[in-house]
Amino acid sequence: MSENFIDGEVARWTAPSKIKALTTFRSGGVSGDVFDSLNLATHVGDDPAAVIENRIRLGTQLSLPSEPIWLRQVHGSQVVKAEPKSRNSMADGSYTIDRGVVCAILTADCIPLFLTDRIGSIVCLLHVGWRGLLAGVIEKGLAAVKVEPKEVLAWIGPGIGRDAFLVGDDVREQLTKQRAIHHHSFERFNDRWLADLGQMVEQRLGLAGVKEMERSKHCTSTNPSAWFSHRRDGSCGRMASLIWIS
């Protein structure tokens, strides 16, 4: 992977070949300092000209069929239809049934959750941190897809792993109070808790009736050469996750 070529983790699932889904690595762009080098977010303090260039490179090198529908993410549960008028909407997910429309989210530890169905008739992409999990963004995304859960395919993309995600009693109590099954996703570590966010995403999908799901093995926090991580670095760039029907 060269410094001037954009690469990423492609979803490893059983979706039809017309479904394109990936999460970018942090390399291949022009940003400097803590945003080195493929920062794709406009809200983190990076040079706007560098972000524009990075987004141009993203579109060109990945042969994107259209400009991604970027959102203003707020760790909530709003899921919108991906279309030009939705660009920069305050939302944490989008969906489309139209070919060539690119759903996009930005992450640096939160989990990108990709959804489609067995025939590839619809795609959906969700930004899932613990706050979004609590807000019900997964349930909202599944409702937007309007597909029988048994027909849904899910790819749980790269995010912070359990061994790097420490939370306090308040986070654990909120999540386990809402879904008792989440008790299995916490392990005591001194006076805090190690939280398995990816497993909680799996649990939510399972409770909703989704049977077929795959999960990235990569932790964004423990591999600084490949991924941005807000938990690890504080000020940093953001990776992009993208899905579209080709």
C-alpha positions in Angstrom: 0.0 0.0 0.0 1.8 3.1 -1.2 1.5 6.5 0.4 -0.2 8.0 -2.7 -2.7 5.2 -3.3 -6.0 4.8 -1.5 -6.8 1.4 -0.1 -9.1 0.0 2.6 -10.8 -3.0 4.1 -13.4 -4.4 1.7 -16.5 -6.0 3.4 -16.1 -9.7 3.5 -19.6 -11.0 3.3 -22.0 -12.9 1.0 -23.6 -9.8 -0.6 -24.1 -9.9 -4.4 -21.1 -8.6 -6.4 -22.9 -5.5 -7.4 -22.8 -4.3 -3.8 -19.6 -2.4 -3.2 -18.6 -1.7 0.5 -15.4 -0.7 2.2 -13.7 1.3 4.9 -10.7 3.4 3.9 -7.3 3.2 5.6 -5.7 6.4 6.8 -3.0 6.5 4.1 -3.1 7.8 0.5 -4.0 11.5 1.1 -2.3 14.9 1.4 -3.2 15.9 5.0 -0.4 16.5 7.5 0.3 16.5 11.2 -2.2 14.4 13.2 -4.4 14.1 10.1 -1.8 12.2 8.1 -2.8 11.5 5.5 -6.2 10.6 4.2 -8.4 12.5 6.5 -11.9 12.8 4.9 -13.7 14.8 7.6 -14.2 18.6 7.3 -15.1 19.1 11.0 -11.8 18.0 12.8 -9.6 21.1 12.2 -7.7 19.9 9.1 -6.8 22.2 6.2 -10.1 22.4 4.1 -8.0 22.3 0.9 -6.4 19.1 2.0 -9.8 17.5 2.7 -11.1 18.6 -0.6 -8.1 17.0 -2.4 -8.5 13.8 -0.3 -12.1 13.5 -1.3 -11.3 14.1 -5.0 -8.7 11.3 -4.7 -11.2 9.1 -3.0 -13.7 9.5 -5.8 -11.1 9.1 -8.6 -9.1 6.2 -7.3 -12.1 4.2 -6.2 -14.0 5.0 -9.3 -17.0 6.1 -7.3 -20.1 6.5 -9.4 -21.1 9.8 -7.7 -20.1 12.1 -4.9 -20.8 10.4 -1.5 -23.7 11.6 0.5 -21.7 13.0 3.5 -23.6 13.5 6.7 -23.3 15.6 9.9 -23.0 12.8 12.4 -24.3 13.4 16.0 -24.2 10.0 17.6 -28.0 9.8 17.3 -30.5 7.5 15.5 -31.6 9.6 12.4 -31.4 7.6 9.2 -32.1 9.4 5.9 -32.6 8.5 2.3 -29.3 9.0 0.5 -29.9 11.7 -2.2 -28.4 15.0 -3.0 -30.7 17.0 -0.8 -29.7 14.9 2.2 -26.0 15.8 1.9 -24.8 17.3 5.2 -28.1 16.3 6.9 -27.8 15.8 10.7 -28.0 12.0 10.7 -26.1 8.9 11.5 -27.1 6.7 8.7 -28.4 6.6 5.1 -29.9 4.1 2.7 -30.8 3.9 -1.0 -32.3 1.5 -3.5 -30.8 3.5 -6.4 -27.8 2.4 -8.4 -24.7 4.6 -8.2 -25.7 6.5 -5.1 -22.9 6.3 -2.5 -23.9 6.2 1.2 -21.0 7.4 3.5 -20.1 7.8 7.1 -16.9 8.9 8.9 -15.4 7.0 11.8 -12.3 6.9 14.0 -13.3 4.1 16.5 -17.1 3.9 16.1 -18.3 1.0 14.0 -19.5 1.4 10.5 -22.4 -1.1 10.0 -23.2 -2.1 6.5 -26.5 -3.6 5.6 -28.0 -5.0 2.4 -30.3 -7.9 1.5 -29.6 -11.2 -0.3 -30.5 -9.9 -3.7 -28.8 -6.5 -3.3 -32.0 -4.4 -3.7 -31.1 -1.9 -1.0 -28.0 -0.7 0.9 -27.7 1.1 4.2 -24.8 2.4 6.2 -24.9 3.3 9.9 -22.5 5.1 12.3 -22.6 3.1 15.6 -20.9 4.2 18.8 -22.2 3.4 22.2 -24.4 6.5 22.2 -25.9 5.6 18.8 -26.4 2.0 20.0 -28.3 3.4 23.0 -30.3 5.8 20.8 -31.4 2.9 18.6 -29.6 3.7 15.3 -29.4 0.0 14.4 -33.2 -0.5 14.8 -33.9 2.7 12.8 -31.6 1.4 10.1 -33.3 -1.9 9.9 -36.7 -0.2 9.8 -35.5 2.0 6.9 -34.3 -1.0 4.9 -37.8 -2.5 5.1 -36.6 -6.0 4.5 -37.4 -9.2 6.4 -34.6 -9.6 9.0 -33.9 -13.1 7.7 -33.1 -11.6 4.3 -30.7 -9.0 5.7 -26.9 -9.3 5.4 -24.7 -7.3 7.8 -21.0 -6.4 7.7 -19.7 -5.0 11.0 -16.8 -2.9 9.9 -13.6 -2.0 11.7 -13.9 -0.2 15.0 -12.4 0.0 18.4 -11.8 -3.5 19.9 -12.8 -4.7 23.4 -9.2 -4.6 24.7 -8.9 -0.9 23.9 -12.4 0.4 24.8 -12.6 1.3 28.5 -15.8 2.8 29.8 -17.3 3.7 33.2 -20.1 2.4 35.2 -22.5 4.9 33.7 -22.1 3.6 30.2 -22.4 0.0 31.2 -25.5 0.6 33.3 -27.3 2.5 30.5 -26.6 -0.2 27.9 -27.3 -3.2 30.1 -30.4 -1.7 31.5 -31.7 -1.2 27.9 -30.7 -4.7 26.7 -29.8 -7.3 29.4 -27.8 -9.4 26.9 -25.1 -6.6 26.8 -24.0 -7.8 30.3 -21.9 -10.4 28.3 -20.0 -7.7 26.5 -18.4 -6.1 29.5 -15.4 -7.3 31.6 -14.2 -5.5 34.7 -10.8 -3.8 34.4 -9.7 -2.2 37.7 -12.4 0.4 38.4 -13.7 0.5 34.8 -15.0 -1.9 32.2 -13.7 -3.2 28.9 -16.6 -3.0 26.4 -17.0 -5.1 23.3 -18.8 -2.7 21.0 -18.8 -5.0 18.0 -20.3 -7.8 20.0 -23.1 -5.5 21.2 -23.8 -4.6 17.6 -24.1 -8.3 16.8 -26.4 -8.8 19.8 -28.7 -6.0 18.6 -28.8 -7.4 15.1 -29.6 -10.9 16.5 -32.4 -9.5 18.7 -33.9 -7.9 15.6 -33.9 -11.2 13.8 -30.8 -10.8 11.6 -29.1 -14.2 11.2 -26.3 -13.6 8.7 -23.6 -11.2 9.9 -19.9 -11.0 9.5 -17.5 -8.9 11.5 -14.1 -7.2 10.9 -11.3 -8.5 13.0 -9.5 -5.1 13.0 -9.3 -2.8 16.0 -8.8 0.9 14.9 -7.2 1.8 18.2 -4.3 -0.7 18.2 -3.0 -0.2 14.7 -2.0 3.5 14.3 -0.3 3.0 10.9 -3.6 1.8 9.3 -6.4 3.6 11.2 -7.3 6.9 12.8 -8.4 6.5 16.5 -10.0 9.2 18.5 -9.7 7.2 21.7 -6.0 6.7 21.1 -5.0 10.1 19.7 -7.6 12.6 20.6 -7.3 15.1 17.7 -7.1 13.0 14.5 -8.6 12.4 11.1 -11.5 10.2 10.1 -11.8 7.2 7.8 -14.7 6.9 5.3 -17.0 3.9 5.0 -18.8 3.7 1.7 -21.5 1.5 0.2 -23.3 1.6 -3.1 -25.1 -0.5 -5.7 -23.0 -0.7 -8.9 
